Amino acid sequence: MKKFLTLKSSLSVCALVLLAAGFWPATAHAYIDPGTGSFVIQGIIAAVVGAGFAIKVYWHKIVSTLTGKSPVEDDDDE
């Protein structure tokens, strides 16, 4: 039967966990101001608009992939 962790590697893992626990604060005295909340909402809106734009740009490729038909060529470039 193979050992998953050797003694040396398990001691290294224990030392790493203890070191990380020493830097972990016991309590967090944090404050989130209203600007942070609006920043998060702005990021969500930007992600939704960006996804919508990406779908708009690649709509013909998406439809052709789902239906199995070749994409229609646009003659607007001429």
N, C-alpha and C positions, 0 to 999 in steps of 0.2 A: 504494500500500500504506500502510495506516494504521499509525502507531506506537502501540504500546500504552502505553508510558510516555514522557513527555517528559523532557527533561534535568532540568528543575526538579523534577518529581515523583520521578524516580529518585534524585536527590540527597537529597530529603527522606526517601525510604525508607532509603537508606544511612545517613543521619544518625540516624534512629530506631533502626535495627538496632545501630549502634555505641553509641548511648546506652544501649540495653537491655543490650547485652553488658557495658558498664561496671558495671552494677548487679548482674549475674549472679554469684553467688559461685562461686569455683573449686571448693571442696569444701563439702559440707554436713555440719556436725557436729550431727546430729539424734539425738534419742532418743525412742522411742515407748514409753511406759510401759504396764503391763498395763491401766490404767484406760482408755486410748485404745482398746485392742483390745476391751474389753468394751462400750465405747460404740458402736463400729462394729457389733458383734454385736447390741446392743440396737436399733440403727437398722434393721438388716436384719429382725429379728423384727417390729418395729413396722410396717415396710412390708408384710410378708407378711400380718400380721393385718389391717391397714387395707385391703389389696386383697381379702382374704376377706370383710370386713364390707361393702365396697362391692358385691361380687358378690352377697352375701346380700340386700342392700337392693334392688338393681336386677335380681334374678334374673328376675322375670316379664317385664320389659322386654327383657332380653337374649334370653330364649327366644322371645318374640313377634317380635323382630327377625330372629332366625335362621330361624324356621319360617314367618314371613309371616302368622301368625294374630294376631288382636287379643288384647290382654292380658285375662286373666280378672279381673273385678271382685271384690274381697273384700267380704263382707257383715259383717265383724268390727267395722266402725265404728259400727254401729247399737246 
